[in-house]
């Protein structure tokens, strides 16, 4: 079992690290139904903060595109 602890909140995302050093983020507010239908994920992970930030940006971009359509 992985113990997660909150490390920060940034830009509407709650950032966490696992006891194994993996980075996780959960969006504090749900995406719109259109964004979720387009595949936007509310919880994402990455090997490091750079990758995590990239994945968060991808989810936000996907949500923006879905909302615009």
C-alpha positions, -999 to 999 in steps of 0.1 A, spaced: 0 0 0 13 34 -9 11 62 17 4 95 0 9 128 17 -1 163 5 27 185 -5 11 216 -20 -19 231 -38 -12 249 -70 -34 262 -98 -64 243 -87 -45 210 -83 -36 192 -51 -1 179 -54 11 148 -35 40 124 -33 39 87 -26 63 71 -1 81 57 -32 87 92 -46 61 92 -73 43 125 -79 5 127 -81 -20 155 -86 -57 157 -83 -78 185 -97 -96 203 -68 -128 209 -89 -143 184 -114 -139 189 -151 -171 197 -171 -190 167 -184 -178 176 -219 -141 175 -208 -146 142 -190 -163 127 -220 -133 139 -241 -110 120 -217 -97 147 -193 -84 129 -162 -89 145 -128 -61 125 -111 -27 122 -129 8 110 -120 44 115 -131 79 103 -124 91 139 -115 76 174 -112 84 183 -148 65 153 -161 36 159 -137 33 195 -148 33 184 -185 5 159 -178 -15 185 -159 -12 210 -188 -23 183 -212 -55 177 -191 -63 214 -189 -57 218 -227 -80 188 -234 -106 204 -212 -103 237 -229 -107 221 -263 -137 202 -252 -153 233 -237 -147 253 -269 -163 226 -291 
